[in-house]
Amino acid sequence: MFFRNKGKLKKEFDEKLVDLIKETKEDLQQTKIIEELLDDYDLEIIAQRKAAESIHYYLFKEARIRRVLIKK
């Protein structure tokens, strides 16, 4: 009675996780491009790239634990 929506909820949150992974991948790619285009050594850009990397890899690890398939 209480656990009927378990599959529906899992699918919904898995879809949200996949969307977050795609968004963070785009952010990571943008920060890498910005870092490559800069001539000087900017610590703020490097920190943004490292933060984007860690968020993306954390979400990717969570998807692997949940056994979520990411379709392109």
PDB file of N, CA, C and O in Angstrom:
ATOM      1  N   MET A   1       0.813  -1.187   0.000  1.00  0.00           N
ATOM      2  CA  MET A   1       0.000   0.000   0.000  1.00  0.00           C
ATOM      3  C   MET A   1       0.858   1.253   0.000  1.00  0.00           C
ATOM      4  O   MET A   1       0.587   2.189  -0.753  1.00  0.00           O
ATOM      5  N   PHE A   2       1.897   1.284   0.840  1.00  0.00           N
ATOM      6  CA  PHE A   2       2.720   2.476   0.933  1.00  0.00           C
ATOM      7  C   PHE A   2       3.819   2.517  -0.126  1.00  0.00           C
ATOM      8  O   PHE A   2       4.320   3.594  -0.448  1.00  0.00           O
ATOM      9  N   PHE A   3       4.197   1.371  -0.667  1.00  0.00           N
ATOM     10  CA  PHE A   3       5.356   1.312  -1.546  1.00  0.00           C
ATOM     11  C   PHE A   3       4.986   1.090  -3.009  1.00  0.00           C
ATOM     12  O   PHE A   3       5.803   0.577  -3.774  1.00  0.00           O
ATOM     13  N   ARG A   4       3.803   1.455  -3.406  1.00  0.00           N
ATOM     14  CA  ARG A   4       3.382   1.242  -4.788  1.00  0.00           C
ATOM     15  C   ARG A   4       4.108   2.168  -5.765  1.00  0.00           C
ATOM     16  O   ARG A   4       4.360   1.779  -6.906  1.00  0.00           O
ATOM     17  N   ASN A   5       4.439   3.363  -5.343  1.00  0.00           N
ATOM     18  CA  ASN A   5       5.048   4.345  -6.233  1.00  0.00           C
ATOM     19  C   ASN A   5       6.574   4.277  -6.245  1.00  0.00           C
ATOM     20  O   ASN A   5       7.226   5.174  -6.780  1.00  0.00           O
ATOM     21  N   LYS A   6       7.143   3.236  -5.668  1.00  0.00           N
ATOM     22  CA  LYS A   6       8.593   3.144  -5.547  1.00  0.00           C
ATOM     23  C   LYS A   6       9.269   3.151  -6.926  1.00  0.00           C
ATOM     24  O   LYS A   6      10.240   3.880  -7.129  1.00  0.00           O
ATOM     25  N   GLY A   7       8.780   2.371  -7.848  1.00  0.00           N
ATOM     26  CA  GLY A   7       9.359   2.306  -9.192  1.00  0.00           C
ATOM     27  C   GLY A   7       9.205   3.616  -9.937  1.00  0.00           C
ATOM     28  O   GLY A   7      10.115   4.051 -10.641  1.00  0.00           O
ATOM     29  N   LYS A   8       8.059   4.238  -9.781  1.00  0.00           N
ATOM     30  CA  LYS A   8       7.796   5.517 -10.443  1.00  0.00           C
ATOM     31  C   LYS A   8       8.711   6.605  -9.889  1.00  0.00           C
ATOM     32  O   LYS A   8       9.252   7.411 -10.646  1.00  0.00           O
ATOM     33  N   LEU A   9       8.882   6.626  -8.574  1.00  0.00           N
ATOM     34  CA  LEU A   9       9.746   7.623  -7.951  1.00  0.00           C
ATOM     35  C   LEU A   9      11.206   7.401  -8.345  1.00  0.00           C
ATOM     36  O   LEU A   9      11.932   8.359  -8.606  1.00  0.00           O
ATOM     37  N   LYS A  10      11.631   6.153  -8.387  1.00  0.00           N
ATOM     38  CA  LYS A  10      13.018   5.854  -8.769  1.00  0.00           C
ATOM     39  C   LYS A  10      13.276   6.326 -10.187  1.00  0.00           C
ATOM     40  O   LYS A  10      14.308   6.942 -10.456  1.00  0.00           O
ATOM     41  N   LYS A  11      12.360   6.049 -11.089  1.00  0.00           N
ATOM     42  CA  LYS A  11      12.523   6.464 -12.472  1.00  0.00           C
ATOM     43  C   LYS A  11      12.573   7.990 -12.582  1.00  0.00           C
ATOM     44  O   LYS A  11      13.371   8.537 -13.342  1.00  0.00           O
ATOM     45  N   GLU A  12      11.719   8.670 -11.821  1.00  0.00           N
ATOM     46  CA  GLU A  12      11.677  10.134 -11.854  1.00  0.00           C
ATOM     47  C   GLU A  12      12.995  10.737 -11.360  1.00  0.00           C
ATOM     48  O   GLU A  12      13.541  11.645 -11.988  1.00  0.00           O
ATOM     49  N   PHE A  13      13.499  10.232 -10.243  1.00  0.00           N
ATOM     50  CA  PHE A  13      14.736  10.773  -9.692  1.00  0.00           C
ATOM     51  C   PHE A  13      15.953  10.355 -10.509  1.00  0.00           C
ATOM     52  O   PHE A  13      16.942  11.087 -10.557  1.00  0.00           O
ATOM     53  N   ASP A  14      15.897   9.204 -11.145  1.00  0.00           N
ATOM     54  CA  ASP A  14      16.976   8.807 -12.037  1.00  0.00           C
ATOM     55  C   ASP A  14      17.038   9.743 -13.243  1.00  0.00           C
ATOM     56  O   ASP A  14      18.125  10.103 -13.695  1.00  0.00           O
ATOM     57  N   GLU A  15      15.885  10.134 -13.761  1.00  0.00           N
ATOM     58  CA  GLU A  15      15.851  11.078 -14.874  1.00  0.00           C
ATOM     59  C   GLU A  15      16.410  12.433 -14.456  1.00  0.00           C
ATOM     60  O   GLU A  15      17.133  13.071 -15.221  1.00  0.00           O
ATOM     61  N   LYS A  16      16.079  12.870 -13.248  1.00  0.00           N
ATOM     62  CA  LYS A  16      16.631  14.135 -12.745  1.00  0.00           C
ATOM     63  C   LYS A  16      18.145  14.044 -12.599  1.00  0.00           C
ATOM     64  O   LYS A  16      18.858  15.000 -12.904  1.00  0.00           O
ATOM     65  N   LEU A  17      18.634  12.905 -12.137  1.00  0.00           N
ATOM     66  CA  LEU A  17      20.069  12.710 -11.986  1.00  0.00           C
ATOM     67  C   LEU A  17      20.767  12.758 -13.343  1.00  0.00           C
ATOM     68  O   LEU A  17      21.832  13.362 -13.472  1.00  0.00           O
ATOM     69  N   VAL A  18      20.181  12.133 -14.342  1.00  0.00           N
ATOM     70  CA  VAL A  18      20.760  12.154 -15.692  1.00  0.00           C
ATOM     71  C   VAL A  18      20.787  13.586 -16.229  1.00  0.00           C
ATOM     72  O   VAL A  18      21.772  13.997 -16.842  1.00  0.00           O
ATOM     73  N   ASP A  19      19.722  14.341 -16.007  1.00  0.00           N
ATOM     74  CA  ASP A  19      19.689  15.733 -16.454  1.00  0.00           C
ATOM     75  C   ASP A  19      20.770  16.554 -15.760  1.00  0.00           C
ATOM     76  O   ASP A  19      21.432  17.373 -16.397  1.00  0.00           O
ATOM     77  N   LEU A  20      20.950  16.342 -14.470  1.00  0.00           N
ATOM     78  CA  LEU A  20      22.002  17.050 -13.735  1.00  0.00           C
ATOM     79  C   LEU A  20      23.389  16.687 -14.259  1.00  0.00           C
ATOM     80  O   LEU A  20      24.261  17.550 -14.360  1.00  0.00           O
ATOM     81  N   ILE A  21      23.589  15.439 -14.584  1.00  0.00           N
ATOM     82  CA  ILE A  21      24.885  15.011 -15.113  1.00  0.00           C
ATOM     83  C   ILE A  21      25.158  15.693 -16.447  1.00  0.00           C
ATOM     84  O   ILE A  21      26.278  16.137 -16.699  1.00  0.00           O
ATOM     85  N   LYS A  22      24.150  15.780 -17.297  1.00  0.00           N
ATOM     86  CA  LYS A  22      24.331  16.440 -18.589  1.00  0.00           C
ATOM     87  C   LYS A  22      24.626  17.932 -18.412  1.00  0.00           C
ATOM     88  O   LYS A  22      25.470  18.485 -19.118  1.00  0.00           O
ATOM     89  N   GLU A  23      23.934  18.581 -17.473  1.00  0.00           N
ATOM     90  CA  GLU A  23      24.173  20.000 -17.217  1.00  0.00           C
ATOM     91  C   GLU A  23      25.578  20.236 -16.679  1.00  0.00           C
ATOM     92  O   GLU A  23      26.263  21.162 -17.115  1.00  0.00           O
ATOM     93  N   THR A  24      26.007  19.413 -15.745  1.00  0.00           N
ATOM     94  CA  THR A  24      27.333  19.609 -15.171  1.00  0.00           C
ATOM     95  C   THR A  24      28.428  19.288 -16.186  1.00  0.00           C
ATOM     96  O   THR A  24      29.518  19.858 -16.125  1.00  0.00           O
ATOM     97  N   LYS A  25      28.143  18.382 -17.113  1.00  0.00           N
ATOM     98  CA  LYS A  25      29.120  18.092 -18.164  1.00  0.00           C
ATOM     99  C   LYS A  25      29.306  19.314 -19.051  1.00  0.00           C
ATOM    100  O   LYS A  25      30.429  19.642 -19.431  1.00  0.00           O
ATOM    101  N   GLU A  26      28.209  19.990 -19.382  1.00  0.00           N
ATOM    102  CA  GLU A  26      28.296  21.202 -20.183  1.00  0.00           C
ATOM    103  C   GLU A  26      29.062  22.295 -19.439  1.00  0.00           C
ATOM    104  O   GLU A  26      29.887  22.991 -20.031  1.00  0.00           O
ATOM    105  N   ASP A  27      28.788  22.444 -18.145  1.00  0.00           N
ATOM    106  CA  ASP A  27      29.504  23.432 -17.334  1.00  0.00           C
ATOM    107  C   ASP A  27      30.999  23.122 -17.291  1.00  0.00           C
ATOM    108  O   ASP A  27      31.830  24.023 -17.401  1.00  0.00           O
ATOM    109  N   LEU A  28      31.325  21.873 -17.136  1.00  0.00           N
ATOM    110  CA  LEU A  28      32.722  21.460 -17.082  1.00  0.00           C
ATOM    111  C   LEU A  28      33.425  21.759 -18.404  1.00  0.00           C
ATOM    112  O   LEU A  28      34.554  22.249 -18.410  1.00  0.00           O
ATOM    113  N   GLN A  29      32.768  21.468 -19.515  1.00  0.00           N
ATOM    114  CA  GLN A  29      33.355  21.738 -20.817  1.00  0.00           C
ATOM    115  C   GLN A  29      33.552  23.238 -21.038  1.00  0.00           C
ATOM    116  O   GLN A  29      34.562  23.655 -21.605  1.00  0.00           O
ATOM    117  N   GLN A  30      32.589  24.049 -20.591  1.00  0.00           N
ATOM    118  CA  GLN A  30      32.706  25.496 -20.741  1.00  0.00           C
ATOM    119  C   GLN A  30      33.873  26.040 -19.915  1.00  0.00           C
ATOM    120  O   GLN A  30      34.633  26.880 -20.397  1.00  0.00           O
ATOM    121  N   THR A  31      34.018  25.575 -18.690  1.00  0.00           N
ATOM    122  CA  THR A  31      35.118  26.069 -17.863  1.00  0.00           C
ATOM    123  C   THR A  31      36.472  25.628 -18.410  1.00  0.00           C
ATOM    124  O   THR A  31      37.452  26.364 -18.295  1.00  0.00           O
ATOM    125  N   LYS A  32      36.538  24.442 -19.001  1.00  0.00           N
ATOM    126  CA  LYS A  32      37.786  24.001 -19.614  1.00  0.00           C
ATOM    127  C   LYS A  32      38.143  24.874 -20.807  1.00  0.00           C
ATOM    128  O   LYS A  32      39.308  25.222 -20.998  1.00  0.00           O
ATOM    129  N   ILE A  33      37.149  25.227 -21.607  1.00  0.00           N
ATOM    130  CA  ILE A  33      37.388  26.089 -22.772  1.00  0.00           C
ATOM    131  C   ILE A  33      37.850  27.467 -22.326  1.00  0.00           C
ATOM    132  O   ILE A  33      38.786  28.028 -22.895  1.00  0.00           O
ATOM    133  N   ILE A  34      37.192  28.009 -21.308  1.00  0.00           N
ATOM    134  CA  ILE A  34      37.572  29.323 -20.792  1.00  0.00           C
ATOM    135  C   ILE A  34      39.000  29.295 -20.259  1.00  0.00           C
ATOM    136  O   ILE A  34      39.774  30.223 -20.493  1.00  0.00           O
ATOM    137  N   GLU A  35      39.344  28.234 -19.544  1.00  0.00           N
ATOM    138  CA  GLU A  35      40.691  28.122 -18.991  1.00  0.00           C
ATOM    139  C   GLU A  35      41.739  28.037 -20.097  1.00  0.00           C
ATOM    140  O   GLU A  35      42.832  28.585 -19.958  1.00  0.00           O
ATOM    141  N   GLU A  36      41.417  27.360 -21.184  1.00  0.00           N
ATOM    142  CA  GLU A  36      42.361  27.250 -22.290  1.00  0.00           C
ATOM    143  C   GLU A  36      42.533  28.580 -23.014  1.00  0.00           C
ATOM    144  O   GLU A  36      43.619  28.883 -23.508  1.00  0.00           O
ATOM    145  N   LEU A  37      41.463  29.377 -23.080  1.00  0.00           N
ATOM    146  CA  LEU A  37      41.523  30.636 -23.807  1.00  0.00           C
ATOM    147  C   LEU A  37      42.254  31.739 -23.049  1.00  0.00           C
ATOM    148  O   LEU A  37      42.727  32.697 -23.661  1.00  0.00           O
ATOM    149  N   LEU A  38      42.351  31.620 -21.745  1.00  0.00           N
ATOM    150  CA  LEU A  38      43.038  32.637 -20.959  1.00  0.00           C
ATOM    151  C   LEU A  38      44.545  32.545 -21.149  1.00  0.00           C
ATOM    152  O   LEU A  38      45.115  31.456 -21.211  1.00  0.00           O
ATOM    153  N   ASP A  39      45.179  33.711 -21.240  1.00  0.00           N
ATOM    154  CA  ASP A  39      46.627  33.746 -21.397  1.00  0.00           C
ATOM    155  C   ASP A  39      47.347  33.655 -20.055  1.00  0.00           C
ATOM    156  O   ASP A  39      48.393  33.017 -19.941  1.00  0.00           O
ATOM    157  N   ASP A  40      46.775  34.297 -19.046  1.00  0.00           N
ATOM    158  CA  ASP A  40      47.446  34.323 -17.748  1.00  0.00           C
ATOM    159  C   ASP A  40      46.904  33.227 -16.826  1.00  0.00           C
ATOM    160  O   ASP A  40      45.954  32.519 -17.160  1.00  0.00           O
ATOM    161  N   TYR A  41      47.520  33.115 -15.688  1.00  0.00           N
ATOM    162  CA  TYR A  41      47.181  32.089 -14.695  1.00  0.00           C
ATOM    163  C   TYR A  41      46.158  32.686 -13.735  1.00  0.00           C
ATOM    164  O   TYR A  41      46.510  33.504 -12.886  1.00  0.00           O
ATOM    165  N   ASP A  42      44.877  32.277 -13.865  1.00  0.00           N
ATOM    166  CA  ASP A  42      43.803  32.838 -13.038  1.00  0.00           C
ATOM    167  C   ASP A  42      43.301  31.761 -12.071  1.00  0.00           C
ATOM    168  O   ASP A  42      42.749  30.740 -12.480  1.00  0.00           O
ATOM    169  N   LEU A  43      43.508  32.017 -10.792  1.00  0.00           N
ATOM    170  CA  LEU A  43      43.123  31.025  -9.780  1.00  0.00           C
ATOM    171  C   LEU A  43      41.612  30.835  -9.686  1.00  0.00           C
ATOM    172  O   LEU A  43      41.143  29.738  -9.381  1.00  0.00           O
ATOM    173  N   GLU A  44      40.855  31.883  -9.942  1.00  0.00           N
ATOM    174  CA  GLU A  44      39.392  31.779  -9.853  1.00  0.00           C
ATOM    175  C   GLU A  44      38.844  30.825 -10.912  1.00  0.00           C
ATOM    176  O   GLU A  44      37.962  30.016 -10.623  1.00  0.00           O
ATOM    177  N   ILE A  45      39.359  30.916 -12.121  1.00  0.00           N
ATOM    178  CA  ILE A  45      38.912  30.025 -13.205  1.00  0.00           C
ATOM    179  C   ILE A  45      39.315  28.583 -12.903  1.00  0.00           C
ATOM    180  O   ILE A  45      38.548  27.653 -13.153  1.00  0.00           O
ATOM    181  N   ILE A  46      40.504  28.403 -12.373  1.00  0.00           N
ATOM    182  CA  ILE A  46      40.958  27.056 -12.026  1.00  0.00           C
ATOM    183  C   ILE A  46      40.081  26.468 -10.921  1.00  0.00           C
ATOM    184  O   ILE A  46      39.738  25.286 -10.952  1.00  0.00           O
ATOM    185  N   ALA A  47      39.723  27.303  -9.949  1.00  0.00           N
ATOM    186  CA  ALA A  47      38.849  26.842  -8.866  1.00  0.00           C
ATOM    187  C   ALA A  47      37.465  26.478  -9.390  1.00  0.00           C
ATOM    188  O   ALA A  47      36.868  25.500  -8.940  1.00  0.00           O
ATOM    189  N   GLN A  48      36.952  27.261 -10.344  1.00  0.00           N
ATOM    190  CA  GLN A  48      35.652  26.945 -10.944  1.00  0.00           C
ATOM    191  C   GLN A  48      35.705  25.621 -11.694  1.00  0.00           C
ATOM    192  O   GLN A  48      34.775  24.817 -11.623  1.00  0.00           O
ATOM    193  N   ARG A  49      36.814  25.400 -12.419  1.00  0.00           N
ATOM    194  CA  ARG A  49      36.951  24.139 -13.156  1.00  0.00           C
ATOM    195  C   ARG A  49      37.013  22.957 -12.196  1.00  0.00           C
ATOM    196  O   ARG A  49      36.367  21.934 -12.421  1.00  0.00           O
ATOM    197  N   LYS A  50      37.785  23.099 -11.132  1.00  0.00           N
ATOM    198  CA  LYS A  50      37.910  22.006 -10.151  1.00  0.00           C
ATOM    199  C   LYS A  50      36.571  21.722  -9.472  1.00  0.00           C
ATOM    200  O   LYS A  50      36.232  20.563  -9.230  1.00  0.00           O
ATOM    201  N   ALA A  51      35.808  22.773  -9.164  1.00  0.00           N
ATOM    202  CA  ALA A  51      34.490  22.585  -8.552  1.00  0.00           C
ATOM    203  C   ALA A  51      33.547  21.881  -9.520  1.00  0.00           C
ATOM    204  O   ALA A  51      32.817  20.971  -9.130  1.00  0.00           O
ATOM    205  N   ALA A  52      33.563  22.303 -10.781  1.00  0.00           N
ATOM    206  CA  ALA A  52      32.703  21.667 -11.786  1.00  0.00           C
ATOM    207  C   ALA A  52      33.094  20.209 -11.983  1.00  0.00           C
ATOM    208  O   ALA A  52      32.229  19.347 -12.140  1.00  0.00           O
ATOM    209  N   GLU A  53      34.398  19.931 -11.975  1.00  0.00           N
ATOM    210  CA  GLU A  53      34.865  18.551 -12.102  1.00  0.00           C
ATOM    211  C   GLU A  53      34.388  17.684 -10.950  1.00  0.00           C
ATOM    212  O   GLU A  53      33.887  16.578 -11.154  1.00  0.00           O
ATOM    213  N   SER A  54      34.546  18.193  -9.747  1.00  0.00           N
ATOM    214  CA  SER A  54      34.181  17.382  -8.590  1.00  0.00           C
ATOM    215  C   SER A  54      32.676  17.127  -8.538  1.00  0.00           C
ATOM    216  O   SER A  54      32.249  16.030  -8.178  1.00  0.00           O
ATOM    217  N   ILE A  55      31.877  18.117  -8.888  1.00  0.00           N
ATOM    218  CA  ILE A  55      30.424  17.931  -8.906  1.00  0.00           C
ATOM    219  C   ILE A  55      30.040  16.903  -9.960  1.00  0.00           C
ATOM    220  O   ILE A  55      29.241  16.003  -9.700  1.00  0.00           O
ATOM    221  N   HIS A  56      30.614  17.042 -11.151  1.00  0.00           N
ATOM    222  CA  HIS A  56      30.277  16.126 -12.246  1.00  0.00           C
ATOM    223  C   HIS A  56      30.666  14.694 -11.896  1.00  0.00           C
ATOM    224  O   HIS A  56      29.878  13.771 -12.100  1.00  0.00           O
ATOM    225  N   TYR A  57      31.873  14.503 -11.371  1.00  0.00           N
ATOM    226  CA  TYR A  57      32.314  13.148 -11.057  1.00  0.00           C
ATOM    227  C   TYR A  57      31.553  12.552  -9.879  1.00  0.00           C
ATOM    228  O   TYR A  57      31.352  11.339  -9.820  1.00  0.00           O
ATOM    229  N   TYR A  58      31.129  13.393  -8.944  1.00  0.00           N
ATOM    230  CA  TYR A  58      30.309  12.897  -7.841  1.00  0.00           C
ATOM    231  C   TYR A  58      28.964  12.394  -8.361  1.00  0.00           C
ATOM    232  O   TYR A  58      28.513  11.314  -7.981  1.00  0.00           O
ATOM    233  N   LEU A  59      28.325  13.177  -9.231  1.00  0.00           N
ATOM    234  CA  LEU A  59      27.036  12.760  -9.784  1.00  0.00           C
ATOM    235  C   LEU A  59      27.191  11.501 -10.630  1.00  0.00           C
ATOM    236  O   LEU A  59      26.337  10.615 -10.598  1.00  0.00           O
ATOM    237  N   PHE A  60      28.287  11.428 -11.387  1.00  0.00           N
ATOM    238  CA  PHE A  60      28.532  10.251 -12.208  1.00  0.00           C
ATOM    239  C   PHE A  60      28.728   9.015 -11.339  1.00  0.00           C
ATOM    240  O   PHE A  60      28.250   7.932 -11.678  1.00  0.00           O
ATOM    241  N   LYS A  61      29.426   9.173 -10.225  1.00  0.00           N
ATOM    242  CA  LYS A  61      29.631   8.075  -9.286  1.00  0.00           C
ATOM    243  C   LYS A  61      28.301   7.636  -8.675  1.00  0.00           C
ATOM    244  O   LYS A  61      28.050   6.441  -8.518  1.00  0.00           O
ATOM    245  N   GLU A  62      27.456   8.598  -8.333  1.00  0.00           N
ATOM    246  CA  GLU A  62      26.138   8.290  -7.771  1.00  0.00           C
ATOM    247  C   GLU A  62      25.286   7.517  -8.784  1.00  0.00           C
ATOM    248  O   GLU A  62      24.570   6.586  -8.416  1.00  0.00           O
ATOM    249  N   ALA A  63      25.365   7.904 -10.050  1.00  0.00           N
ATOM    250  CA  ALA A  63      24.621   7.193 -11.095  1.00  0.00           C
ATOM    251  C   ALA A  63      25.129   5.762 -11.232  1.00  0.00           C
ATOM    252  O   ALA A  63      24.342   4.840 -11.449  1.00  0.00           O
ATOM    253  N   ARG A  64      26.426   5.575 -11.107  1.00  0.00           N
ATOM    254  CA  ARG A  64      26.986   4.223 -11.191  1.00  0.00           C
ATOM    255  C   ARG A  64      26.524   3.374 -10.022  1.00  0.00           C
ATOM    256  O   ARG A  64      26.234   2.189 -10.189  1.00  0.00           O
ATOM    257  N   ILE A  65      26.453   3.974  -8.830  1.00  0.00           N
ATOM    258  CA  ILE A  65      25.974   3.239  -7.653  1.00  0.00           C
ATOM    259  C   ILE A  65      24.515   2.844  -7.826  1.00  0.00           C
ATOM    260  O   ILE A  65      24.122   1.730  -7.480  1.00  0.00           O
ATOM    261  N   ARG A  66      23.715   3.758  -8.361  1.00  0.00           N
ATOM    262  CA  ARG A  66      22.288   3.483  -8.568  1.00  0.00           C
ATOM    263  C   ARG A  66      22.011   2.608  -9.795  1.00  0.00           C
ATOM    264  O   ARG A  66      20.887   2.153 -10.006  1.00  0.00           O
ATOM    265  N   ARG A  67      23.060   2.381 -10.601  1.00  0.00           N
ATOM    266  CA  ARG A  67      22.947   1.599 -11.834  1.00  0.00           C
ATOM    267  C   ARG A  67      21.977   2.246 -12.820  1.00  0.00           C
ATOM    268  O   ARG A  67      21.078   1.601 -13.360  1.00  0.00           O
ATOM    269  N   VAL A  68      22.194   3.548 -13.034  1.00  0.00           N
ATOM    270  CA  VAL A  68      21.375   4.318 -13.957  1.00  0.00           C
ATOM    271  C   VAL A  68      22.051   4.300 -15.324  1.00  0.00           C
ATOM    272  O   VAL A  68      23.259   4.511 -15.432  1.00  0.00           O
ATOM    273  N   LEU A  69      21.271   4.048 -16.354  1.00  0.00           N
ATOM    274  CA  LEU A  69      21.806   4.083 -17.719  1.00  0.00           C
ATOM    275  C   LEU A  69      21.660   5.491 -18.263  1.00  0.00           C
ATOM    276  O   LEU A  69      20.574   6.070 -18.234  1.00  0.00           O
ATOM    277  N   ILE A  70      22.763   6.040 -18.761  1.00  0.00           N
ATOM    278  CA  ILE A  70      22.758   7.385 -19.320  1.00  0.00           C
ATOM    279  C   ILE A  70      22.764   7.243 -20.836  1.00  0.00           C
ATOM    280  O   ILE A  70      23.729   6.759 -21.427  1.00  0.00           O
ATOM    281  N   LYS A  71      21.681   7.669 -21.443  1.00  0.00           N
ATOM    282  CA  LYS A  71      21.568   7.589 -22.911  1.00  0.00           C
ATOM    283  C   LYS A  71      21.888   8.952 -23.477  1.00  0.00           C
ATOM    284  O   LYS A  71      21.482   9.983 -22.942  1.00  0.00           O
ATOM    285  N   LYS A  72      22.631   8.934 -24.581  1.00  0.00           N
ATOM    286  CA  LYS A  72      23.050  10.200 -25.206  1.00  0.00           C
ATOM    287  C   LYS A  72      22.015  10.708 -26.116  1.00  0.00           C
ATOM    288  O   LYS A  72      22.195  11.760 -26.728  1.00  0.00           O
TER     289      LYS A  72
END
